[in-house]
Every structure is written in structure tokens, then in C-alpha cells.
Amino acid sequence: ARIPLMELQDEFTESRGWPAVLDERADIAATPAVYALLHERPFGRLRGESAILYIGCTGELGGTSDRCRLRIYRSPSGAHAREIRNLTQLLLDDGATVSLRWMHQTSREDASALEAQLLQHYEAEHGELPPFNSRK
């Protein structure tokens, strides 16, 4: 039996507000993680609704190194990180509250496998990927 994603998002064990979490990265473990950006309230999808904007994984979520995912989102140099930051900023500018939730994993491989499973689950439930995961 599949777990509905609204319940699944509760499996993310840690949460902080966006964009404050980007400046709090030194307080977050520099370990592999699966993470999700969530809107404050569910919004319509092709099927049903969800508050999940994006599901991702990283080999190093927090910390102070240049490889830290939260540092990359704070000062993006790549197109993907810049797109996530810009889309999220549009929501914030419109008065929405966005949070980052995550689950630490034991390895990058475990994080990648869980990310793929969550994206597959989301797509099966909603008929599409989370809006910020869509690739053009």
C-alpha cells in the first residue's frame, strides 16, 4: 500500500523556514540528505493537490563547504539552483511561506535512491512531477 504524499511529507524529520535556512547552514549536518521544498498550503495538481514544490537529494546538505547544497542555493552559479531560488522568491514576494524539510541519509546513493522513489510516488499519485522538478 502506498503512503499518500501528504502523509509522506511528514516523514521528513527536520524542517526550517526558507530562506532563513540558507543562512543557518552551518547548524545543519554536512551529510547526505533527501529534501523537499513545501508551500504553506496544498495547491492543485493534475490529480489531487500537494504542498510539495520540489524533491531533491544531495551528498552534503548543510555545513560550510562550497559543496554544501544550502550554500549553493544561497549563491547559485548553476542554472538549476538559480531557477529554484528565483521560483521560490516569487512565492515569497507574493506573501507565501515556504519551508525546507529533510531526512539525513547514510550515503549519497541512499539519498539518490530515496529521491527517485519519492519522485516516482509523487508522479504516480498526481500524474506529474512536483512543479519545481519539471524539466523543460
C-alpha positions in Angstrom: 0.0 0.0 0.0 1.4 3.4 -1.0 1.5 6.1 1.6 -0.3 9.3 0.5 2.3 12.0 -0.1 0.5 14.4 2.3 1.5 11.8 5.0 4.8 11.1 3.4 5.9 14.7 3.7 5.6 14.2 7.5 8.4 11.7 7.2 10.9 14.5 6.6 12.3 14.7 10.1 13.7 18.2 10.1 12.2 21.5 8.9 13.2 25.2 8.7 11.8 28.2 7.0 13.0 29.3 3.7 15.1 31.4 3.0 16.4 31.6 6.6 17.6 28.0 6.4 20.2 29.2 3.8 21.9 31.3 6.4 21.6 28.6 9.0 23.5 26.0 7.0 26.4 25.8 9.5 23.9 24.4 12.0 22.8 21.6 9.8 24.9 18.4 9.3 27.0 18.2 6.2 25.7 14.7 5.4 23.7 13.2 2.5 20.0 14.1 2.6 16.7 14.0 0.7 14.9 17.3 1.0 11.6 18.9 -0.1 10.5 22.5 -0.5 7.0 22.9 0.7 4.4 25.6 0.2 2.4 26.6 3.3 -0.8 25.1 1.8 -1.6 22.4 -0.8 -2.2 23.5 -4.3 -3.9 21.8 -7.3 -2.1 19.2 -9.4 -3.3 17.2 -12.4 -4.7 14.8 -9.9 -5.4 15.9 -6.3 -3.3 18.5 -4.5 0.0 18.7 -2.8 2.1 21.2 -0.9 5.4 19.8 -2.3 7.1 22.2 -4.6 10.4 20.3 -5.1 12.1 17.0 -4.1 15.8 16.7 -4.3 18.8 15.0 -2.8 22.4 15.9 -2.1 25.6 14.4 -0.8 26.1 17.4 1.6 23.0 19.3 2.8 24.5 21.7 5.4 27.9 22.7 6.7 30.3 25.4 5.5 32.0 23.9 2.4 31.5 25.1 -1.1 29.7 21.8 -1.9 27.0 22.4 0.7 23.6 22.3 -1.1 22.3 25.2 1.1 25.3 27.4 0.2 24.6 26.6 -3.5 21.0 27.7 -3.2 22.2 30.9 -1.3 24.6 31.9 -4.0 23.7 29.8 -7.1 26.1 29.7 -10.0 24.3 26.9 -11.9 21.0 27.4 -13.9 19.1 24.8 -11.8 19.9 26.3 -8.4 19.2 29.8 -9.8 15.8 28.6 -11.1 14.8 27.1 -7.7 15.9 30.2 -5.9 14.0 32.5 -8.3 10.8 30.5 -8.3 10.8 30.3 -4.5 11.4 34.1 -4.3 8.4 34.7 -6.5 6.2 32.8 -3.9 7.8 34.7 -1.0 7.3 38.0 -2.8 3.6 37.0 -3.1 3.3 36.5 0.7 3.6 32.7 0.8 5.5 30.8 3.4 7.9 28.2 2.1 9.8 25.6 4.2 12.6 23.1 3.6 12.1 19.7 5.1 14.8 17.0 5.0 15.8 13.5 6.1 19.5 12.7 6.5 20.7 9.5 4.8 23.7 7.3 5.4 25.1 7.8 1.9 24.7 9.8 -1.4 23.5 6.5 -3.0 20.8 6.0 -0.4 19.7 9.7 -0.8 19.5 9.3 -4.6 17.5 6.1 -4.4 15.0 7.6 -1.9 14.7 10.7 -4.1 13.9 8.6 -7.1 11.3 6.6 -5.1 9.6 9.8 -3.8 9.5 11.3 -7.3 8.1 8.2 -8.7 5.5 8.0 -5.9 4.6 11.7 -6.5 4.2 11.3 -10.2 2.0 8.1 -9.8 -0.2 10.0 -7.3 -0.5 13.3 -9.1 0.2 12.5 -12.8 3.1 14.9 -12.9 6.3 15.8 -11.1 6.4 18.5 -8.4 6.3 21.9 -10.2 10.0 22.8 -9.5 11.2 19.4 -10.6 9.8 19.8 -14.1 12.5 19.8 -16.7 12.0 21.8 -19.8 
